[in-house]
């Protein structure tokens, strides 16, 4: 590996390691398997940087490599038990814990589980959106058009939101 590729990898690690870890956890529920997946992503990024010519942003390159590894992981897992389409998932139990922090953690767990059940490309798109990427950046990373990305984000957000209800007494004066 060249010094330049090594420097790029260290820069990528500083900037994107937390996002890569979150992607691995979003794709893989089992904590140990998520750590293995994260390591696979870093190995793929490390080896791919020898081919990086700067024709895209480092961020785009790193995210695309990480998402390709995630997609491979998902497709290998998909060969196992059949996944249920998001539209057919029954409503997950609502949080009954009155403590806000626990309720938020529960909601985040539900969202993470719903995202894991999405088709691979939908999961990649929504995880990138949740990471704060723009539609154009997601299009560059996934190879989709910006319009297709916007439509998917809107559709996935609506599907995820449909699994949550707001209690009737929230915001009502006492």
C-alpha positions as CSV (number, residue, x, y, z in Angstrom):
1,X,0.0,0.0,0.0
2,X,1.3,3.4,-0.9
3,X,1.8,6.2,1.6
4,X,-0.9,8.2,0.0
5,X,-3.5,5.3,0.3
6,X,-2.4,4.8,3.9
7,X,-2.9,8.5,4.6
8,X,-6.3,8.4,2.9
9,X,-7.3,5.4,5.1
10,X,-6.3,7.2,8.3
11,X,-8.3,10.3,7.1
12,X,-11.3,8.1,6.3
13,X,-11.1,6.4,9.7
14,X,-11.0,9.7,11.5
15,X,-14.0,11.1,9.5
16,X,-16.2,8.1,8.9
17,X,-15.4,5.3,11.4
18,X,-18.5,6.2,13.6
19,X,-20.8,6.1,10.5
20,X,-19.3,2.8,9.4
21,X,-19.9,1.4,12.9
22,X,-23.5,2.6,12.8
23,X,-24.1,1.1,9.4
24,X,-22.8,-2.2,10.6
25,X,-25.1,-2.1,13.6
26,X,-28.0,-1.1,11.4
27,X,-27.5,-4.0,9.1
28,X,-26.6,-6.7,11.7
29,X,-28.5,-7.1,14.9
30,X,-26.0,-9.5,16.6
31,X,-23.4,-7.3,18.3
32,X,-20.5,-9.7,17.6
33,X,-21.5,-10.1,13.9
34,X,-21.9,-6.3,13.6
35,X,-18.3,-5.9,14.8
36,X,-17.1,-8.5,12.3
37,X,-19.0,-6.7,9.6
38,X,-17.5,-3.4,10.6
39,X,-14.1,-5.0,10.4
40,X,-14.9,-6.4,6.9
41,X,-15.9,-2.8,5.8
42,X,-12.6,-1.4,7.1
43,X,-10.6,-4.1,5.3
44,X,-12.5,-3.5,2.1
45,X,-11.9,0.3,2.4
46,X,-8.2,-0.3,3.2
47,X,-7.7,-2.5,0.1
48,X,-9.9,-0.3,-2.2
49,X,-8.0,2.9,-1.5
50,X,-5.1,1.6,-3.6
51,X,-7.5,2.1,-6.6
52,X,-8.8,5.5,-5.4
53,X,-8.0,8.1,-8.0
54,X,-9.8,11.1,-6.5
55,X,-12.5,11.1,-9.2
56,X,-15.1,11.2,-6.4
57,X,-15.0,12.6,-2.9
58,X,-13.3,10.4,-0.4
59,X,-16.6,10.3,1.6
60,X,-18.5,9.0,-1.5
61,X,-15.8,6.3,-2.1
62,X,-15.7,5.1,1.5
63,X,-19.5,5.0,1.9
64,X,-19.9,3.2,-1.4
65,X,-17.4,0.5,-0.4
66,X,-18.9,0.2,3.1
67,X,-22.4,-0.1,1.6
68,X,-21.3,-2.6,-0.9
69,X,-19.9,-4.8,1.9
70,X,-23.2,-4.3,3.8
71,X,-25.2,-5.3,0.7
72,X,-23.1,-8.4,0.3
73,X,-23.7,-9.2,4.0
74,X,-27.4,-8.7,3.6
75,X,-27.7,-10.8,0.5
76,X,-25.8,-13.7,2.2
77,X,-28.2,-13.4,5.1
78,X,-31.2,-13.3,2.8
79,X,-30.4,-16.7,1.5
80,X,-31.3,-17.9,5.0
81,X,-34.8,-17.5,6.5
82,X,-37.2,-15.5,4.4
83,X,-37.7,-11.9,5.4
84,X,-41.2,-10.4,5.8
85,X,-41.9,-7.3,3.7
86,X,-42.2,-4.1,5.8
87,X,-45.8,-3.6,4.8
88,X,-46.7,-7.0,6.4
89,X,-44.9,-6.5,9.7
90,X,-47.4,-6.3,12.6
91,X,-47.3,-3.3,14.8
92,X,-44.5,-3.7,17.3
93,X,-45.5,-3.3,21.0
94,X,-45.6,0.3,21.9
95,X,-43.5,1.6,24.7
96,X,-45.3,1.6,28.1
97,X,-42.4,2.9,30.2
98,X,-43.2,6.4,31.4
99,X,-39.5,7.5,31.4
100,X,-38.8,9.4,28.3
101,X,-35.3,8.1,27.9
102,X,-36.4,4.5,28.0
103,X,-39.3,5.2,25.6
104,X,-36.9,6.8,23.1
105,X,-34.5,3.9,23.4
106,X,-37.4,1.5,22.7
107,X,-38.5,3.5,19.7
108,X,-35.0,3.5,18.3
109,X,-34.8,-0.2,18.8
110,X,-38.0,-0.6,16.9
111,X,-36.8,1.6,14.1
112,X,-33.5,-0.3,13.9
113,X,-35.4,-3.6,13.7
114,X,-37.7,-2.2,11.0
115,X,-34.7,-1.0,9.0
116,X,-33.1,-4.4,9.2
117,X,-36.2,-5.9,7.7
118,X,-36.1,-3.6,4.7
119,X,-34.8,-4.7,1.3
120,X,-31.0,-4.1,1.2
121,X,-31.1,-1.0,-1.1
122,X,-33.9,0.6,0.9
123,X,-32.0,-0.1,4.2
124,X,-28.9,1.5,2.6
125,X,-30.8,4.6,1.4
126,X,-32.5,5.3,4.8
127,X,-29.3,4.7,6.8
128,X,-27.5,7.2,4.6
129,X,-30.3,9.6,5.0
130,X,-30.3,9.2,8.8
131,X,-26.5,9.8,8.7
132,X,-27.4,13.3,7.2
133,X,-26.4,12.6,3.6
134,X,-28.1,14.6,0.9
135,X,-30.2,13.0,-1.9
136,X,-27.4,13.8,-4.3
137,X,-24.8,12.2,-2.1
138,X,-27.0,9.1,-1.6
139,X,-27.4,8.9,-5.4
140,X,-23.6,9.0,-5.9
141,X,-23.1,6.3,-3.3
142,X,-25.9,4.0,-4.4
143,X,-25.7,4.6,-8.1
144,X,-29.4,5.6,-8.2
145,X,-30.8,8.8,-9.6
146,X,-31.5,11.7,-7.2
147,X,-35.2,11.5,-8.0
148,X,-35.3,7.8,-7.2
149,X,-33.5,8.4,-3.9
150,X,-36.0,11.1,-3.0
151,X,-39.0,8.9,-3.7
152,X,-37.5,6.0,-1.7
153,X,-36.7,8.2,1.2
154,X,-40.3,9.5,1.3
155,X,-41.8,6.0,0.9
156,X,-39.5,4.5,3.6
157,X,-40.2,7.3,6.1
158,X,-43.9,6.9,5.6
159,X,-43.6,3.1,6.1
160,X,-41.5,3.5,9.3
161,X,-43.9,6.2,10.6
162,X,-46.9,4.0,10.0
163,X,-45.6,1.6,12.7
164,X,-45.8,4.3,15.4
165,X,-48.8,6.0,16.9
166,X,-48.9,9.2,19.0
167,X,-50.9,8.7,22.2
168,X,-54.0,10.9,22.1
169,X,-53.1,12.7,25.3
170,X,-49.7,13.9,24.1
171,X,-49.7,17.7,23.9
172,X,-53.2,18.1,25.4
173,X,-53.6,20.6,28.2
174,X,-54.1,19.0,31.6
